[in-house]
């Protein structure tokens, strides 16, 4: 896939391909589509980041709230997005011991009670031990710091999801 193909995508095609680069936030993808044409794939990513940075704190919190708990109910019920399922599996969150699952559930609960949104970390660049260590550490943060840290992690996730799309050469949808 080249940037010209991306620039030629209609709205539905763009959403089909890029709709979950920010977890369960296709509105961001929709807003970025309206900023075409793109000179490069880096510009697509920059436009996503610009949109996120332009949001008020409440909008950034909303993005964080769209993320699932790590190794939480959505994982066990099979309702995670395909991307999140792969990322959590790669981090070892699908093979936790009972003790690890209980600890992670407790930390997730404490985190959500303190900050009002789920803990977000780029699971693809982590493993279960690093995730629990980071979660425990970030529980000590001030809410204003944690929003920024969470958004930084969202951007890392977005970057890797965009790379996956480009690496796979995701074809244009055939239904129009």
Residue pairs with C-beta under 8 A, 6 or more apart in sequence:
1 165
1 166
1 169
1 170
1 171
3 38
3 39
3 40
3 41
3 44
5 172
6 14
6 36
6 38
6 41
6 44
7 36
7 37
7 38
9 17
9 33
9 172
10 176
11 30
11 33
12 173
12 176
13 172
13 173
13 176
14 29
14 33
15 26
15 29
15 30
15 33
16 173
17 165
17 170
17 172
17 173
18 29
18 32
18 33
18 44
18 162
18 165
19 26
19 29
20 26
20 29
20 81
20 82
20 83
20 161
21 28
21 29
21 48
21 158
21 161
21 162
21 165
22 28
22 29
22 48
22 52
22 63
22 66
22 154
22 157
22 158
23 63
23 66
23 67
23 68
23 81
23 83
23 84
23 154
23 157
24 66
24 67
24 81
25 63
25 66
28 48
28 51
28 52
28 63
29 48
31 51
32 44
32 47
32 48
32 51
35 47
38 44
38 47
41 162
41 166
44 162
45 158
45 159
45 162
48 158
49 155
49 158
52 60
52 63
52 151
52 154
52 155
55 62
55 63
57 147
60 147
60 150
60 151
61 116
61 117
61 147
63 151
63 154
64 117
64 118
64 120
64 147
64 150
64 151
64 154
65 116
65 117
65 118
67 84
67 117
67 118
67 120
67 154
68 74
68 75
68 80
68 84
68 118
69 105
69 108
69 112
69 118
69 119
70 88
70 91
70 93
70 104
70 108
70 118
70 119
70 121
70 123
70 131
70 135
71 88
71 93
71 94
71 96
71 101
71 104
71 105
72 105
72 108
72 118
74 80
74 84
75 85
75 88
75 93
75 94
80 88
83 161
83 164
84 123
87 122
87 123
87 124
87 157
88 94
88 123
90 123
90 124
91 123
91 124
91 126
91 127
91 128
91 131
92 127
92 128
93 104
93 123
93 128
93 131
96 104
96 128
100 128
100 132
103 132
104 128
104 131
104 132
104 135
107 119
107 132
107 135
107 136
107 139
108 118
108 119
108 135
110 139
111 118
111 119
111 135
111 138
111 139
112 118
112 119
114 139
114 143
115 143
115 146
115 147
116 143
117 150
119 135
119 138
119 150
120 150
120 153
120 154
120 157
121 131
121 134
121 135
121 153
122 153
122 156
122 157
122 160
123 131
123 157
124 157
124 160
125 156
125 160
126 134
138 146
138 149
141 149
